Amino acid sequence: MSGEVKPESVSLSPLGAAAAPEQEPLCIFGTGDLGRSLGQRLLQTGYRVVYGSRRPHSCGPLPQGAQVLSHAAAAQSASLVFICVHREHYDFLETLAPQLMGKVLVDLSNNLKKGIYPETNAAYLQRLVPGADVVKGLNTLSAWALQNGPLAGKQVFLCGDSAEAKQAVAELATRLGLSVLDRGALSAARELEDFPLQLFPQWRLPLCLAVGLAAFFFFYLLIRDVIYAYVEQGQDISYRITVTLGNKVFPIVSLIMLSLCYLPGVLASFLQLYRGTKYRRFPDWLDRWMLCRKQLGLVALGFAFLHVLYTFIISIRYAVRHKLISRVVDEMKKNKTTPFDFDNTEAWGTDSFYMLGVLGFFLYVLLGLTSLPSVGGSLSWREFTFIQSKLGHLTLFICTAHGYIYGWNKFLRPSTYKWWTPPGYMLCLVVPSVVLLLKLLLLLPCVDRSLTRIRQGWERTEPREEKCEIKATNL
């Protein structure tokens, strides 16, 4: 019994705790919203955080678990320092040059406008502390983004003259769940500091295109419907400008924007067929076009929503109710009823028109939902591609058929062409019809096989001997 170990003599400790060295803290200069949010995120990730403040004892509430020291003491305790203060308050860093010697300084600052200062904030910081390694980065993260939700998938940019310093910051950012892109030397800091000042850079082209199309078709339909009725028939129907014209413009713009969302992919496929390889860059205009396809689709969905809402209020408009009541009153005064025979063809056309509209809008919404990161991230690449490509082209086909059925019995009527101009829905069917026709050509067996070989990495080194009615090189 003397050789037994008594329970009270056993010292329980975490496995390997004695060998694990104490982790070096990370220093943050700045106790504002950005500094507090960054510190909270670092603490949640498992880092030790030390704040440097001019007033360590009265700097306001900070994340629980963080330590507050003076600037000099905090700088000495860490080898990586985050600068979360405005450029106007950088002066105190010059006095800390000895303590910051050999440290990595991460500049997170941004400016309110472009071109305020002759040199970038990062270059100014490097000039104040020449012995430190300045890395410009993480400046595209806001305090709100750090406080709310996961950071997984968010892209941040880094630049700096020291590869070791950038590597240290990149490893930290990767541990936070961020995707890091190295932009090169510190001279690229101007580009990084201008990123947060850009206003909807990827939305600019889709929004300008949508506004331009809406303005064009609005004035086009204003001339054809309102002004034509006033000049040729002496009728004042200007009240239709607010609802009727809008309900014609919205679906037109929506269908054109949706077709423009899938047109660049078709053009890219034909370009690959023409070149015989997938290893050459697309032209810059096509590359920019393809990068904003998501925004084009979402703008198209927005106009489709407006079309649906406007359609719901048509039946409760005063003009529609007055027209129906006036017809009933006239028949009562004349003591007769207007013969109303059931038209089976018209019934089929109307029901098909509404059915395609409802189904097309449902697929529209499905495409919009899967484009959200929270939804698209839960799908596999094959599932996402199936929805966005296969169902996307099906949506375009259904919405185009919805437009064709709307005017199936109006195409050959002379009264349809007011002042020898086609109606708006005819014009909007041109682009989607071209897209669907080109897509159909790509689905031909010989063309599809050629495109598959190219995308699998085959190079066209000699003419094919395969017989095909439509040669890929002639598309």
N, C-alpha and C positions, 0 to 999 in steps of 0.2 A: 504493500500500500504506500510505502514511502516513495516509490518511484512514480506514483500517479501525479498528474498535473492537476492542481486544484483549479476550479473554474475561475475563482477570483484572481488568480495569478495570470490569466490569459489576457493579453492586450489586443483588443479588436480594432482594426484600422482598415481603411480602404486599400485594396490591392494595389501595390505600387505607389502608394501615396508618399512614402519616404523618398522614393527616387525621382518623383515628379518635381521639377523646378517651378518656382513661382513665376507665373506669366507676367511678362513686362506690360505695364499699362500703356494705353493709348491716350495721348494728350489732345484736348480740344480747347482752342482759344475762341471764346465767344459763348455767352450763356443766353443768347436769344432763342427764338423759336427753332431756327435751324440747328444750332448747337445742342439744344436740349433734345430735339427729335433724333439727331444723329447719335447722341450718347445713349439714349434709351434703346435704339436699335442695336448698337454695339454691345450693350449690357445683355440684351436678350440673346445675342449670338454667343455669348460666353467670354467676352473681352472684359478686362478691367479698364476703367475710364477715369481719367484725372482731368478736371477742368482747371484752366488757368484764368484767373480773374483779377481785376484791379482791386476789388473789394471782396476777398474770400469769405468774409463773415456776413456779408449783406448783399449777396448776388441774386437773391430770389430763389424760388423753388427749382430744384434740379432732380433728375431721375434718382430713385432710391438705389443706393449701392455705389454711387459715384462719389469721388473725393474731390474737394475743392482746395486748391493751393494758389499761391501767388504765381504770376507769370513765370518768374525765374525758376521757382521750385518745380513747377509743373513741367517746364521745358527740360530740366535736368533729369526728370524721372522717366522720360519716354524718348524713344528714338524716332517715333512717327507722330507728327503734330498736324492736326486739322485746323486750318485757319477759317473760322466761321464768322468773320467780322467784315465790315465794309472797307473798301479801299481807303476811304477817308480816315480810318482809324489805324492804318498800318504803321504810323510813325513810331509807336512804342516798340515795334519789332526791331528797329535799328539798335535800340539800347540793349536788346537781348541777343545780339549777334554772337557774343562769346558762348552763351548757353546753348544756342542753336547750331553751333559749329558741327558739321557732319550729320545733322538731323535731316529727316525727310519731311518737307513741308508740303501739305496737300492744300492747294488753293481752291476753295469752293465759292469764291466770290463771283458776282455778276454785276453788271451795270444796268442803269435804268434806260439808257439810250445807246445807240451805236456811235462810235467815234467821239466820245466825250473826252477821252484822254489820248495823247499822242502814242503812248505805249500801253501794252496790255497790263492787266492787274498782276498776272504771273511774272512778267518781265520786271515790273516795278518791285515786286516782292523779292525777286532774285537779286536785284540791285541793292535793296536794303540789307539783305542777309546773304552776302556772296559766298559764305562758307557752307551754306545749306544746299540741299538738292531739292529744288522746287518741282513739284508735279501738279499740273493743272488737271483737275478731274472732279467727277461727282457733282459738278455744278448744275447738272440738269435735274438733279433730285430736289424736290421741294420738301419743306417741312411736313406738308400734308401727306405726301407720298411716303415719307419715312414713318409717319404715325399710323397710317391706315393701310391695311391690306398687305399682302405679300409683295416682295420685290422681285420674285422669280420671273425671269424673262425680260425685265427692264434693261435697256441698253445704256451704258454710260461710256464716256470717252475719256481717254488719258493722253497726255503729252508731257514730255519732259526730256531733258538732256542726259539723264542718268538712267541706264537700263536697269540697274539694280533697284533704284528707287521706284521706278514704274512697276517692276516685278513685285515688290513688296505691297504696293497699293493694289495691284491687280489681284493678288492672292487674297487680300482682305475683302475686296469687292466681290470676288467669286464666292467667298464664304458667306457673304450677305445674300447671295442668290442672284447677283447682278451679272449681266453679260457685258464683258469689257472689250472695247475696241481701241487699239493703240493708234493714235493719229500722228505719231512721230515726235519730232523735237519740240522744244518749248516755243519755237517760233509759230507753231500752229495754235497757240493759245487764243489768238484773235478769233479764229473760227469757232472754237469751243465756247468762248464767251458770248458769241453772237447767237448761238443755238437757242438759248432761252428767250431771246428777243424776237424770234420769228413767230409770226402770227399765222397759224394753220398752214405751214409750208406745203403739206401734201394735200390740203383741201383747196388750195388756191385755184388750181386749174379746174377741178370739178365744179366748184361754186361759180367761177366766172363763166364756165361753159353753160351751166344751168341758168344763170341769170340772163346770159345772152340769148339762149334759146327761148326762154320764157318771154323776154321782151320782144323778140322778133315775131313769135307766133301770136302774142297778144295784139300787137299793132296790125299784123296781117289779118287776123280774124275780126278786129275792130273795123277795118276797111271793108272786108267782105260782108259782114253781117249787119253792123249798125249803120255805117255810112252808106252802104249800098241801099239799104231799106229806106233811108231818109231821102237819098237823091233820086232813086228810080221809082219808089212807091209812095213817097211822102209820109212814111210812118216813123214815128219817134219811139224807138225801142232802146233808148240809151240805158234804161234800167237793167238791161241784160249784161251790162259791163261788169257788174260786181260778182254775180254768181254764174251766169250762163257761160260767159267767156272764160272765166276761171276754170270752170269744170271741163272746158274743152282744152285749155292750155295745159293743165296739170297732167292728164294722161299722155298727151303728145310728148311733153318733155320727159316724162317718166320712161316711156318706151324707147325714146332715142337714147337716153342716158344708159338704160339697161343694155341696149345693143352696143353702145360704145364701150361698155364694160367687157364684152366678149370679142369685139372686133380685133383688138391688138393681139390676142392669143392666136386667132386665125391667121392674121398677117404674119406673125412670128413663125407659125408652122409652114406657111408657104415660102417664107424666106429661108428656112432650114432646108426645105426641099430644093429650092433653087441653088443654094450653095453646096448642098450635098454633105453638110457637116453641121454639128451642133457646137463646135469649139470656136466659133467666131462670134464676137460681140455684136449685139443688135445695134442699130443706129441709136444715137442719143435720144432722138424724139420718141422712138418706139420704146426705149428703155424707161423713159420718164412716164410715158403713157401706161405701161404695164405696172409701174409702181403705184399708180393712183387708182387702180381698178376697184379696190375695196371702197374707196371714197366715192367713186362714180356709182357703184351699186347702192350705197347707203343714201346718196342724194336721190337716186331714182326711187328708192323705197319711200323716202319722205314725200315726194310728189305723188306717189301712188296712194299714200295715206290721205293726202289732201283731196284727191279725186274721190275716194270712198266717202269721206266726210261730206263733201259737197253734194254727192249723189243722194245721201240720206236726207238732206234738207230741201231738195228740189220739190218734193210733194207738198211741203208746208209753206212754200212761198206764196205771197199774196197774188202774184200774177197768175200762177197756176190755178189757185183756188178760184180766182175771179173768172178765168176762162171757162172752167167747168160749170160754175154756177150760171154764167151768162148763157151757155149753151142750153142748159135745162130751162131757164126762164124763157128763152126764145121759142123753144118747142112748146112750152105751155101756152104762150101767147098765141101761137099759130095753130094750137090744138092739133098737132101732128107729131109724129115721132120719126126720127131719122132711121132708115133701115140700117141694121148693123148685123151683117152676116159674119159668121165665124170663118176666118181665113186660116186654114191649117198650115200653110206655108209660113205665114207671118208668125203663127204661134211657135212653130219649130225654130224659126230664126231668133225670136225674142228669148225663148228659153235657153237656146244654145249660147246666145250672147251673154246672158246673165250667168250661166253655168261656167263658161270659160273665164269670165271676170272674177267670180268667187274663187275658182280653183287657182287662177293665176296669182291673185292676191295672197292666197294661203302659201303658195310656194315662194312668193316674194318675201313674206315674213319669215319663212323657214331659212331662206338664204341670209337674211339680215341677222337672225339670231345666231347662226353658226359662224358668222364673221366676228362675233364678240370673242375676245380672248378667253373669257371664263368658260364659254361653251365650246369653242373650237379647240381649246387645250385638252378637253376630255375626250376628243375624237382621235382615232388613229389617222395617219396620213392618207390611207386609202379611203377611209370614211369621209374625211374632209374633202378630198378631191372628188369623190363621187357626188357629194352634195353640191359643191361649188361649180363643178364642171358639167356633169350629166344633168342633174336637176336644174342647174342654171340655164343650160340651153333649152331644156324642156319648158322652163318658165318663159323664156323668150319666145318659144314657138307658140305657147298657149296665149300669151298676151298679144302676139301678132295676129293669131287667128281671131282673137276677140275684136281686134280692129277691123279685120277683113269682113267679119260677119256684120259688124255695125253698118258698113256701107255696101253690103253685097248687092242691094237692089238700087243703088244710087250712082254707081260708076258710069252708067251709060245715059243717065238723064241729062238733057241739056240744061235744065234749071239748076243742076248741081254746080255748074261752072259759072259763077257770078263774075261778070266782067272778064270772062275767059280765064279765070284763075281756079285751080283745083282747091277743094276744101282742105283744111288743115290735116285731117286724119289721113288723107291720101299721101300728103308729103311725109308724114311721120312713119309711114309704112315702108319707105324706100330703104332706109338704113337697116332696120332689122331683117328685111327680106334679103338684102345683099349678104348679111352675116350668116343667115341660115343657109343660103345657097352655097356660100363658100365652105361652110361646115359640112354640108352634104357632099361636096366634092372631096373633102378630106376623108370622108367615111367610105369612099369607093375602095374596094379591096386592094387594088394595085397601089393606090396612093397611100393607103393606110399601112401596107407592108413596107413601103419605102420609108415612110416617116418613122416607123418603129425601128427599122434597122439603123437609121441615123441617130435616133435618141439612145440606142443601145451602144453607140460608140463606133459604128461602122463608118468608114470614109468612102466616098465615091471616087474611085481612082480610074475607072474606065466605064464606058457606056454600058448600061444594062441591056441584056438581050431579051429581057422579059417583055412580052407583048402586053400592051395596055392601051386602051382607047384614049386615055388622057395621060400624057407623059408628065412626070413630076417636074422635069426641067422646063416645061413650057408653062407652068402655072404662074 
